């Protein structure tokens, strides 16, 4: 893995106008990511994870500071930064092949012949094990298959950075596990730089080289960065009994549910003689 600073977030702050002033969502976020590194962003809802991802994608411009990719400032979206959303966002009237072809034609219409583009589309569908369903429309595919096509479309742009916003969050556990395994294979083979938002602690530890833990908003920032020094390739069954895996998992859970405890206090009930305030509730699962 090359260790030069491939992607850098420098003193990034993000404010949004609200009635009567400004809301400071992010405050002084600094992060350097090496080429080929897999980095997960994790934190409670409202901690600015998606804002960070959107700044890297060029969909938002930071109020202060900025993002550099290979020394060039990111100011707008570009094919070198492909985004995979939780919702696959495929065109419903196009086949799987045509959805990927749309992206390929936009990026490579001048540098590839029509035949080369056709072969490249099929190659990327095969990468995600979807070659057999190339002619099917999204409504003929399962949720996991649609997400595979979305990943194929992103990879087909040959991005320098793959940005993933909870890409497996809407899927059942088994489908999610299969896609996590596929993503690990693809990242190993292509040496892609990946930034992924997740709420799932096990997913973050399984996939990542580093886990970036965000503090609660407002004025969210990076609280801790955890290196995940587990050998690759990684096998989820073998890791279940691995002390290092469980140590990483415990460190993230400790940050989320002790250091950054998100307490939700229910409003005091005034009727039926119930004057006591309900005790604070804390979601105990890692998938919150």
CORZI-V669536 format. One line per field, one symbol per residue. ss: DSSP state (a for helix, b for strand, c for the rest). phi: phi as a letter, one per 30 degrees, with the letter a starting at -180 (. if undefined). psi: psi as a letter, one per 20 degrees, with the letter a starting at -180 (. if undefined). Layout:
ss=???
phi=???
psi=???
This chain:
ss=ccccbbbbbbbbbbbbbbccbbbbbbbbbbbbbbcccbbbbbccccccaaaaaaaaaccccccbbbbbbccbbcccccccbbbbccccccccccbaaaaaaaaaaaaacccccaaaaaaaaaaaaaacccaaacccbaaaccaaaaaaaaaaaaaaccccbbbbbcccccccaaaaaaaaaaaaaaaaaaccbbbbbcccaaaaaaaccbbbbbcccccbcbbbbbbccccccccaaaacccaaaaaaaaaaaaaaaaaccccbccccccccccccccccbccccccc
phi=.dcdddbbcbhdbbcbdbeilbcddbbhdbacbddidccccbldeicjeddedddddidbcddbiabcchicddbadaddbccccddehddddcdeedddeedddddcdccbdeddddddddedddecibedcecddedccdeddddddddedddddhddbccbchdcdccdeddedddddddddddddchddbcbdbccddddddccdbccccddddhdaddbbcdcccdcdccddddecdedddddedddddddcbdbeccccddddcchiccddddecbdcddcd
psi=pqjqngpppolpqoqpprpjbqoogqolpppppqpjqopqpqrrpjjjghggghghijhqpqhqaappolippoirqqiinqporgphlqohiqrgghgghggghhhjhhiqrggggghhghghhhhjljhikhjqrhijqrghhhhghhgggghiilqhpoponlhjhjqrgggggghggghggghghilqpppppqioghgggghqhqpopqrqrrlqapgqpopnlpqqqpohghhhjphhghggghgghgggighlpopopqqppirkjniqppqqqppiqij.
